[in-house]
Amino acid sequence: MDGVMGVPLLTGVQNEINSWYTNRAVLHQIRDITYSRETKWQIILPSNNMWGIRHRFLGSIDYLEKELAILDIHNRPVGMMVGTQEINWSNIPPADHPPSQLISNGSWNTEIKNYNNDWKEIIEDTDVAEIGNQIMVFDFDDTKDLRIPFDNALTIYDYLRDQDIHPSFIFSGNKGFHIWVHPEDIQKLIPVDVMTKVHSLQSWGRLLAGLVKEIVSDVLGSDHPIADLSPNYMQGMVRCPYSIHEKSGQIVWPLDEEDIINLEFNLEEGSLATDVAGLLHNWVSSFPGYAGKITHHPPHSKMFKRTLDSLRENNTQNDDSN
């Protein structure tokens, strides 16, 4: 049996995928990340080529669920990327919002391709995309040994924390780890006189990419390779936390301090994505069958706790601002 566009339905972990993307705690966490960013879907075609759909607006759980249903995401590998640039969607006129993925007869909307040019003009409006309101990303990968990118990411993570910065440490779900530095902390790394000279998203992106290279060179050595600088440039994208990686079937997972310590002491040399996920989510059974791999997903109770903690944090911040 085939899914949309002839993509074979998954076996083995299909129920697990259904369970993950119908978990309200999961949808809540994803919505909190995507509501102020553009989203990109990455779909593996029968030819094994990747088909990407950018500039999606997922401003509510309802929007998110509709897009998931259209893509038939429960039955085939679909990845999620998010833009590193924050977008103020409320300042984009409704007529200029991204077109629907489907038109009335159920066909794919070809206007999506034409919208790419419109998008470049839309985000040039500083009321829509404010210069400096972008996360900076360190991306460390290795296809054969994830202990290497973990150690590199941990070294950068510790360095940034020593600078009174509060980065996010994220397992990409496949072959590496990401460190996110948020806009309020980036200001601690860039002199004010330099920031005032930046007048476009393009130049800000180049500044962030240069800063990533500079920090990696200073901390890890001048000859250390960077896996990918593209998230830092204008219209850069990065894996969406709590989504399922379309190639591995593992969760893109933000690490808490317990997770970091666990990996630091238990991740062995030569480990792959399955091994990382097994250490992070070893409290659930594994499901064979997703692209021929073993997948490890966390229990719903873990997601509900994270969502509850984030709601409490938001309420505390709101109380402090009143």
C-alpha positions in Angstrom: 0.0 0.0 0.0 1.3 3.4 -0.9 0.9 6.8 0.7 0.7 10.3 -0.9 2.6 10.6 -4.2 3.4 6.8 -4.2 5.7 6.9 -1.1 5.5 3.5 0.6 3.8 3.5 4.0 6.2 2.9 6.9 6.0 -0.3 8.8 7.0 -1.2 12.4 7.1 2.3 13.8 4.0 3.7 12.1 2.0 3.5 15.3 4.8 5.2 17.2 4.9 8.1 14.7 1.1 8.4 15.0 1.4 8.4 18.7 4.2 11.1 18.7 2.5 13.6 16.4 -0.9 13.3 18.2 0.6 13.9 21.6 -0.6 17.4 22.6 2.5 18.0 24.7 4.7 17.3 21.6 2.5 19.6 19.5 2.6 22.3 22.1 6.4 22.3 22.2 6.7 22.3 18.4 4.1 25.2 18.2 6.1 27.2 20.7 9.1 27.0 18.4 7.4 27.5 15.0 4.9 30.2 15.8 7.5 33.0 15.3 9.5 31.3 12.5 9.1 29.9 9.1 8.9 26.1 8.8 10.2 23.9 6.1 9.0 20.3 5.5 11.5 17.8 4.1 9.9 14.9 2.3 11.8 11.8 1.0 10.4 10.9 -2.4 10.4 7.3 -3.9 13.5 8.2 -5.8 15.2 9.0 -2.4 15.5 12.6 -3.5 14.4 15.3 -1.0 11.5 17.5 -1.7 11.4 20.7 0.5 8.5 23.0 1.1 9.5 26.3 2.8 7.8 29.3 4.3 5.1 27.5 6.1 3.3 29.4 8.9 2.5 27.2 11.9 1.1 29.8 14.3 -1.2 27.4 16.2 -1.6 23.8 17.0 -4.6 23.8 14.7 -2.4 25.0 11.8 0.3 22.4 12.7 -2.2 19.5 12.7 -3.6 20.5 9.4 -0.2 20.6 7.7 0.7 17.2 9.3 -2.5 15.7 7.9 -1.9 17.2 4.4 1.6 15.8 4.3 0.4 12.4 5.5 3.2 12.6 8.0 2.0 9.7 10.0 2.7 7.3 7.1 6.0 8.4 5.7 9.3 10.1 6.6 8.9 13.9 6.8 11.4 16.1 8.5 10.9 19.6 10.0 13.2 22.5 9.8 12.7 26.0 11.3 14.2 29.3 10.3 16.8 30.8 12.6 15.3 34.3 12.0 12.3 35.2 14.0 9.3 36.4 12.0 6.6 38.7 13.2 3.7 37.1 11.3 1.2 39.6 12.6 2.9 42.3 10.6 2.5 40.4 7.3 -0.9 41.1 5.7 -3.1 38.0 5.5 -3.1 38.3 1.7 0.7 37.9 1.8 0.8 34.8 4.0 2.0 31.5 2.4 -0.5 29.8 0.1 -2.3 26.6 1.1 -0.4 23.4 0.3 -3.5 22.0 -1.4 -6.1 23.6 -3.7 -9.8 22.8 -3.9 -9.4 19.7 -6.0 -6.8 18.2 -3.7 -3.8 18.9 -6.0 -0.6 20.3 -4.8 -0.5 24.1 -5.1 2.1 25.2 -7.6 1.9 28.8 -6.2 4.1 27.6 -3.4 7.1 27.7 -5.7 6.2 31.2 -6.9 6.0 32.4 -3.3 9.7 32.1 -2.8 10.4 35.3 -4.6 7.6 37.1 -2.7 9.1 35.9 0.6 12.4 37.6 -0.1 10.7 40.9 -0.5 8.4 40.3 2.6 11.3 39.7 5.0 13.1 42.8 3.9 10.6 44.7 6.0 12.2 45.3 9.4 8.8 45.1 11.0 8.5 41.5 9.8 12.1 40.4 10.3 14.1 42.5 12.7 17.8 42.6 12.2 19.6 40.8 15.1 16.5 38.8 16.1 18.1 35.5 15.0 19.6 32.5 16.7 23.3 31.7 16.1 24.0 28.0 15.5 27.1 25.8 16.0 26.6 22.6 14.0 28.9 19.6 14.6 28.5 16.4 12.6 30.2 13.1 12.0 28.7 10.2 10.0 30.7 7.4 11.7 31.3 8.5 15.3 28.9 10.8 17.2 31.2 10.9 20.2 33.3 13.4 18.2 30.6 16.0 17.5 29.2 15.6 21.0 32.6 16.4 22.6 33.1 19.4 20.3 29.6 20.7 21.0 30.1 20.2 24.8 33.3 22.1 24.7 31.6 25.1 23.0 28.6 24.8 25.3 30.8 25.0 28.4 32.8 27.9 26.9 29.6 29.9 26.3 28.2 29.2 29.8 31.5 30.5 31.2 30.7 33.7 29.3 27.4 34.1 31.2 25.5 32.8 28.1 22.6 30.3 28.2 22.8 28.2 25.0 20.6 25.3 24.0 22.2 21.9 23.4 20.3 19.8 20.8 20.7 16.3 19.4 20.0 16.7 15.7 18.3 13.2 15.5 20.8 11.9 13.0 24.6 12.6 12.8 25.3 15.4 15.1 24.6 18.1 17.7 23.6 21.7 17.6 24.3 24.6 19.9 21.8 27.5 19.7 22.8 30.9 21.0 19.7 33.1 21.4 19.5 36.8 20.4 19.7 38.3 23.9 22.9 36.4 24.5 24.5 37.2 21.1 24.6 40.8 22.1 27.1 39.8 24.8 29.5 38.5 22.2 29.3 41.4 19.7 30.6 44.9 20.5 27.9 47.5 20.3 29.8 49.6 17.7 29.9 46.6 15.4 26.2 45.9 15.8 25.2 49.4 14.9 27.0 49.1 11.6 24.8 46.2 10.5 21.9 47.3 8.3 20.6 44.2 6.6 19.7 40.6 7.3 22.5 39.5 4.8 25.2 41.4 6.7 23.9 40.2 10.0 24.0 36.6 8.8 27.6 37.0 7.6 28.5 38.5 11.0 27.1 35.5 12.8 28.8 33.0 10.5 32.1 34.8 11.1 31.6 34.8 14.8 30.9 31.0 14.9 34.1 30.4 12.9 36.0 32.7 15.2 34.8 31.0 18.4 35.4 27.5 17.1 38.9 28.5 16.0 39.7 30.1 19.4 38.2 27.2 21.5 38.8 24.1 19.3 41.7 25.1 17.1 42.2 27.0 13.9 42.1 23.9 11.8 38.8 22.6 13.2 36.2 22.0 10.5 32.6 23.4 10.9 29.9 21.1 9.6 27.5 23.7 8.4 27.4 27.5 8.6 24.3 27.9 6.5 21.9 28.2 9.5 23.6 31.5 10.4 23.1 33.2 7.0 19.9 35.0 5.9 17.0 32.6 5.6 19.0 29.9 7.4 17.3 26.8 8.6 17.9 24.3 11.4 16.3 21.1 12.7 13.1 21.7 14.6 13.3 20.3 18.2 10.8 17.6 19.0 10.3 16.7 15.3 11.2 13.3 13.9 14.3 13.1 11.7 13.1 11.8 8.3 16.3 9.7 7.7 16.9 8.1 11.1 13.4 8.1 12.8 14.9 9.6 15.9 13.7 12.6 17.8 15.4 16.0 17.5 15.9 16.3 21.2 16.9 19.3 23.3 19.3 18.1 26.0 18.8 19.0 29.6 21.6 18.8 32.2 20.8 15.2 33.0 20.9 14.3 29.3 24.3 16.0 28.9 25.9 14.3 31.9 24.4 10.9 30.7 26.0 11.3 27.2 29.3 12.7 28.6 29.9 9.6 30.7 28.1 6.9 28.7 28.4 7.7 25.0 31.0 5.4 23.5 33.4 6.0 20.6 31.8 4.9 17.3 28.3 5.6 18.4 25.6 6.4 15.9 22.2 8.1 16.1 20.5 4.9 17.4 23.0 4.7 20.2 22.5 8.3 21.2 18.8 8.0 21.2 19.0 4.7 23.1 20.9 6.5 25.9 18.5 9.5 26.0 15.3 7.4 25.7 16.3 4.0 27.1 13.1 3.9 29.2 11.0 2.8 26.3 11.0 -0.1 24.0 12.6 0.3 20.5 10.7 -0.1 17.3 12.4 -1.7 14.2 11.4 -0.7 10.8 11.9 3.0 10.2 14.2 3.0 7.2 15.5 -0.3 8.5 16.7 1.3 11.8 15.9 1.0 15.5 14.2 4.1 16.9 14.0 5.2 20.5 11.3 7.7 21.5 10.6 9.1 25.0 7.4 8.3 26.9 4.6 10.8 26.9 5.1 11.5 30.6 8.5 13.0 29.8 6.9 15.4 27.2 4.1 16.4 29.5 6.6 17.3 32.2 8.7 19.4 29.9 5.5 21.2 28.6 4.3 21.8 32.2 7.7 23.2 33.2 7.7 25.6 30.2 4.2 26.7 31.0 5.2 27.5 34.5 8.3 29.4 33.3 6.1 31.5 30.9 3.6 32.2 33.7 6.4 33.3 36.0 7.9 35.6 33.3 4.4 37.1 32.7 3.9 37.7 36.4 7.3 39.4 36.6 6.5 41.8 33.8 3.1 42.9 35.3 
